[in-house]
């Protein structure tokens, strides 16, 4: 009888170990699939940026602040969020002349600085 009791305990422990051990699962989940663009430009220049021929935004020239009398460029230290991966960027000046066209690959959570000076 003692022998059956031991076998039942061993079988029960093996079942518990198998159930708990097999249910453990480790995954690596990427939370954000975004990257960032940062532009360095002259504060007096105005540009239009086109990403993948779909998304268009402007990089304006500096604006004169009436209170201080100084020019303020709001694109300095500004990050533009895009989807990570391969993309084509086109930059046009204020006269709609193409001044930059490049294909880039940018990884997730990375920042790419584009110099327009």
N, C-alpha and C positions, 0 to 999 in steps of 0.2 A: 504494500500500500504506500509506503514511503517513497518507493521508486516511482510510482505513477504521479505522486504529488510533485516530485522534483521535475519530472518530464513536463508536466502541465505548467509549472512556473517558468521553465526554460523556454517552452514554446510561446507562452504569453509575453515574455521579455523580448524574444526574437520578433514577434509580430509588432510590438510597440516600437522597437528600434527600426524595423523596416518601414512602418507607416510614417513615423516622424522623420526618418532620414530621407525618404523618397519625396516627401512633400516640401523639403527645403529647396528653394530655387533662388539663385542669385542672378540678377540682371543688371545691365548697365544702360540706363535710360538717359538719353540726351534731352535735356529740358528745353533748351532754346536752340532754334536753328536760324539764328540771326547773326549778321555781321554788321560792321559799321564803316562808313566812309567819312573821312575828315578832309576838308579842302583848305589848302594854304594858297592865298591869293593876295594881290594888291588890293588895298582897301578902296581904291578909286575905280576899280574895274567892276563891271557887271557881266555875269555869265549865265547861260542856260545849260543845265545838265540833263541829259537823257540817258536813262538806264534801260537796256534791252529793248529799245524802241517802244517802250510802254509807259514808263514813269518819267515825268518831266517836272523839274523844279528849278527855281531861280536862286542864284547867289548874287544878292544885291550889293551895290556899292554902299559905302558908308553913308549914314544919315546925320545931318547936323543937329545936334542937341541944342535947343534954344537956351536952356538954363546955363549950360557951361560954355557954349560956343565951340565945342569940340566935335569932331567927327567920330561917330560910333559905328563899328562894323559888327553886325550881329552874327556873322558867319564864323568869327574867330572862336575856336574851341567848341564848335557845334558839331555834333555827330549825327549822321543821317543813317537810319536803320534800313538795311536791305536783307534779303534772304541770302544765306551763305551758298556758295557754289560758284559756278562760272557765270560771268556776266560781261556785257559789252557796255562801255561807257563812252559817251560822246559829249564834248563840251563845246558850246558855241559862244562867241563873244557877243557884245551888244549889237553888232552889225550883222548878226547871224552867219558869221564866217566860222567854219569848223576849225577849231584850234587843237583839239585832242580827240583821238579815237583809239581805244585800246580794249583788248580782251584781257580779263583778269580772272583768277580763281582766288576766292577768299574763304577761309575756313570759318567754322562756327565760333562765335564770340571773339573774332579777331577784328582789328581796326586797320584799315588801309588809308594812308595819307596820300593825297594827290596834290602835287605842287603845280599851280597854275601861274607862277610868277615868271 
